[in-house]
């Protein structure tokens, strides 16, 4: 592996600047690029010997569809990496539950991206992490923000769906382990889930425990949740202005999590890379203390909470 990390980015140069502090001077190198410009991608990849594709989006915008972001961009990267000739390793980060038969377009696009990458770059390693938990995650942060704004959390389908969330640091460790191995992970697919399986409600309980607030839920039946999420999906390409990005009521995510998403029985996992994933309770979700209404030291443990009926 090389001694520098090249970080392609779009948008403002301010967006990736915090990453430069995560390495020695000159070690983290942000490089502006256009994912639709082949020459731009080749310029970024010119001096690289490892490619890690982290491009992905779980909702569509007016400019980018699921298929373009999660399938065609991955395929293009694999083609350019193969033509490069000097790319030793290619890591494709997909998602757990990706399947060409999934009801979710996002997951179907991810599955198509995996197939395209392995076809163009057979030595690639595919990582399929479950829902990732960490400082900038897109599930528990969204939940906590919703709770702080509205005082309750909607549980779609009663929160009975099972998932196997994973600590993002463990996923990063798995990628590094694959890059450092003797090549045994080349051409293989790894499913990465945490050591515990949660229902959505149990994961929400963990969030409430960390922000030290009394749990309040509103059960939203699946058909009603889909009906609430549909207007954005119908209108976002038809109105002359951008619509807000979906968080809780994301139609594609609602369809994806209508069924359980856990690691397959015979899949390659963290253990095959010599990694023991962390349990979520404790440090992995400590970032949620920022949502405590009285500051990080506010409140107490679950056993000492006071029933809301007795609040002044």
C-alpha positions in Angstrom: 0.0 0.0 0.0 1.1 3.6 -0.6 2.0 6.2 1.9 -0.6 8.7 0.7 -4.4 8.7 0.7 -5.9 10.5 -2.3 -9.5 11.6 -1.5 -11.5 12.5 -4.6 -14.3 15.0 -3.8 -17.1 17.0 -5.4 -18.3 20.5 -4.4 -16.5 23.0 -2.2 -12.9 22.6 -1.2 -14.1 23.1 2.4 -15.9 19.8 2.4 -12.9 17.5 2.8 -10.6 19.8 4.7 -11.2 18.1 8.1 -9.8 14.9 6.6 -6.3 16.5 6.2 -5.9 16.4 10.0 -6.2 12.7 10.1 -2.8 12.0 8.7 0.7 13.5 8.7 1.5 16.6 6.7 0.8 15.8 3.0 -0.5 12.3 3.7 -4.2 13.0 3.1 -4.6 14.6 -0.4 -8.0 15.9 -1.4 -8.4 16.0 -5.2 -11.4 17.6 -6.9 -13.0 15.4 -9.6 -16.1 14.9 -11.7 -17.5 11.4 -11.5 -19.0 11.9 -15.0 -15.7 12.9 -16.5 -13.5 9.9 -17.4 -10.3 12.0 -17.7 -11.0 13.5 -14.3 -11.1 10.0 -12.8 -8.0 8.9 -14.6 -6.1 11.9 -13.2 -7.1 11.0 -9.7 -6.2 7.3 -10.2 -2.9 8.0 -12.1 -0.5 7.6 -9.2 -2.6 5.2 -7.1 -2.1 1.4 -6.6 -5.2 0.8 -4.5 -8.8 1.9 -5.2 -11.5 1.8 -2.5 -14.9 2.7 -3.9 -17.1 4.3 -1.2 -19.5 6.0 -3.6 -23.1 5.4 -2.7 -26.4 7.1 -2.1 -29.5 5.7 -0.5 -31.8 8.2 -2.0 -32.2 9.8 -5.5 -31.8 13.4 -6.4 -32.7 15.4 -9.6 -29.1 14.9 -10.8 -28.2 11.4 -9.8 -30.2 8.2 -10.0 -29.7 5.0 -7.9 -28.4 3.2 -11.0 -25.9 5.8 -12.0 -24.4 6.3 -8.5 -24.4 2.7 -7.3 -24.0 0.7 -10.5 -22.5 2.6 -13.4 -20.0 4.7 -11.4 -18.7 1.5 -9.8 -18.4 -0.2 -13.2 -16.6 2.8 -14.7 -14.1 2.8 -11.8 -13.4 -0.9 -12.3 -12.9 -0.5 -16.0 -10.4 2.5 -15.5 -8.6 0.6 -12.8 -8.1 -2.4 -15.0 -6.9 -0.2 -17.9 -4.5 1.5 -15.5 -2.4 -1.6 -15.1 -0.9 -0.6 -11.8 -3.9 -1.1 -9.5 -3.0 -3.9 -7.1 -6.2 -4.0 -5.1 -9.8 -2.8 -5.7 -12.2 -2.7 -2.8 -15.9 -2.3 -3.7 -18.0 -1.3 -0.6 -21.6 -2.4 -1.2 -24.3 -3.1 1.4 -25.7 -6.0 3.2 -28.9 -7.3 1.6 -28.0 -6.2 -1.9 -29.8 -8.5 -4.4 -31.0 -8.2 -7.9 -34.4 -9.4 -6.6 -34.7 -6.9 -3.8 -37.8 -4.7 -3.6 -35.3 -1.8 -3.0 -33.9 -0.1 -6.2 -30.9 1.0 -4.1 -30.1 -2.6 -3.2 -30.7 -3.8 -6.7 -28.3 -1.2 -8.0 -25.7 -2.1 -5.5 -26.0 -5.8 -6.5 -25.6 -4.8 -10.2 -22.5 -2.8 -9.2 -21.0 -5.7 -7.4 -21.4 -8.0 -10.5 -20.1 -5.3 -12.9 -17.0 -4.7 -10.7 -16.2 -8.4 -10.4 -16.7 -8.8 -14.2 -14.3 -6.0 -15.1 -11.9 -6.5 -12.2 -12.1 -10.2 -11.1 -9.5 -9.7 -8.4 -11.7 -7.1 -6.6 -12.8 -7.6 -3.0 -16.5 -6.8 -2.2 -17.4 -5.6 1.3 -21.1 -5.7 2.2 -21.5 -3.9 5.5 -24.8 -3.8 7.3 -26.2 -0.5 8.6 -23.1 1.3 9.8 -23.1 3.1 13.2 -20.7 5.9 13.9 -20.2 9.7 14.4 -21.8 10.6 11.0 -24.1 7.7 10.5 -27.4 8.1 8.7 -29.7 6.2 11.0 -29.2 7.0 14.7 -28.3 10.6 14.0 -31.5 11.0 12.0 -33.5 9.4 14.7 -32.0 11.6 17.5 -32.6 14.7 15.4 -36.2 13.7 14.8 -36.7 13.0 18.5 -35.2 16.4 19.5 -37.4 18.2 17.0 -40.8 16.4 17.4 -40.5 14.6 20.8 -41.2 11.1 19.4 -39.9 8.5 17.0 -42.0 6.9 14.3 -41.5 3.1 14.2 -42.3 1.9 10.7 -44.1 -1.4 10.8 -43.9 -1.4 14.6 -40.1 -1.6 14.6 -40.1 -5.4 14.3 -37.7 -5.8 11.4 -34.3 -7.3 12.4 -31.0 -5.8 11.4 -27.4 -6.4 12.3 -25.8 -3.0 12.6 -22.0 -2.7 12.6 -19.6 -0.2 14.0 -18.0 1.8 11.2 -14.5 1.5 12.7 -14.8 -2.3 12.3 -15.6 -1.9 8.7 -12.6 0.3 8.1 -10.4 -2.3 10.0 -11.8 -5.0 7.7 -10.8 -3.0 4.6 -7.3 -2.5 5.9 -7.0 -6.2 6.9 -8.0 -7.2 3.4 -5.4 -4.9 1.8 -2.7 -6.2 4.1 -3.4 -9.9 3.6 -1.5 -12.3 1.3 -4.1 -11.8 -1.5 -6.4 -14.5 -0.1 -9.3 -12.0 -0.1 -9.1 -11.2 -3.8 -12.2 -12.0 -5.8 -14.2 -12.7 -2.6 -17.4 -11.2 -1.1 -17.6 -10.5 2.6 -20.7 -9.8 4.6 -20.1 -7.6 7.6 -22.6 -7.4 10.4 -22.1 -6.7 14.1 -22.1 -9.4 16.8 -25.7 -8.6 17.8 -29.0 -8.6 16.0 -31.4 -5.9 16.9 -35.0 -5.1 16.0 -35.5 -1.5 14.9 -37.2 -0.9 18.2 -34.3 -2.3 20.2 -31.9 -0.1 18.3 -34.1 2.9 19.1 -34.0 1.9 22.8 -30.3 2.1 22.6 -30.5 5.6 21.1 -32.9 6.8 23.8 -30.7 5.3 26.5 -27.7 7.3 25.2 -29.5 10.6 24.8 -31.2 10.0 28.2 -34.8 10.7 27.3 -37.9 8.7 28.0 -38.8 6.6 24.9 -41.9 7.8 23.0 -42.9 6.0 19.8 -45.6 6.3 17.2 -46.2 3.0 15.3 -46.6 3.7 11.6 -48.1 0.8 9.5 -46.0 -0.1 6.4 -48.7 1.0 3.9 -49.1 4.4 5.6 -45.3 4.9 5.8 -45.1 4.2 2.0 -47.9 6.6 1.3 -46.2 9.4 3.4 -42.9 8.8 1.5 -44.4 8.6 -2.0 -45.0 12.3 -2.8 -41.3 13.2 -2.8 -40.5 10.3 -5.0 -43.1 11.3 -7.5 -42.3 15.1 -7.5 -38.6 15.4 -7.1 -38.0 15.1 -10.9 -41.0 17.1 -11.9 -40.8 20.3 -9.8 -38.3 23.1 -10.9 -36.6 23.2 -7.5 -34.8 20.7 -5.3 -36.9 18.9 -2.6 -35.5 18.1 0.9 -33.6 14.9 1.2 -35.6 12.1 2.9 -34.4 10.8 6.3 -37.0 8.8 8.2 -39.6 8.5 5.4 -37.4 7.3 2.6 -39.6 5.2 0.3 -36.7 3.0 -0.9 -35.4 2.4 2.6 -38.9 1.6 3.8 -39.1 -1.1 1.2 -35.6 -2.3 2.0 -36.2 -2.7 5.7 -39.6 -4.3 5.3 -37.8 -7.6 5.7 -34.9 -8.7 7.9 -31.4 -7.9 6.9 -28.8 -10.1 8.6 -25.6 -11.9 7.6 -26.1 -15.1 5.6 -25.3 -18.4 7.3 -22.3 -19.4 5.1 -21.0 -16.0 4.2 -17.4 -14.8 4.7 -17.4 -12.4 7.7 -15.1 -10.4 10.0 -13.8 -13.6 11.5 -12.3 -14.6 8.1 -10.3 -11.4 8.2 -9.2 -11.9 11.8 -11.4 -9.2 13.3 -13.7 -9.4 16.2 -16.4 -6.7 15.8 -17.5 -4.5 18.7 -20.8 -4.6 20.4 -22.7 -1.3 20.0 -23.6 -0.4 23.5 -21.0 1.9 25.0 -18.3 3.8 23.2 -19.6 3.1 19.6 -22.7 5.1 20.2 -21.2 7.6 22.6 -21.4 10.3 19.9 -25.1 10.5 20.7 -24.4 12.4 23.9 -24.5 15.6 21.8 -28.3 15.3 21.7 -28.8 15.3 25.4 -30.9 18.4 26.1 -28.9 19.5 29.1 -25.4 18.8 27.8 -23.2 15.7 27.9 -23.6 15.2 31.7 -27.4 15.6 31.6 -29.7 12.9 33.0 -28.9 9.6 34.5 -29.1 5.9 33.6 -32.3 4.1 32.4 -33.0 2.6 35.9 -33.1 6.1 37.4 -35.3 7.8 34.9 -38.5 9.4 36.1 -41.8 8.6 34.4 -43.0 11.5 32.2 -46.3 11.6 34.2 -44.3 12.9 37.2 -42.5 15.7 35.3 -43.1 19.2 36.7 
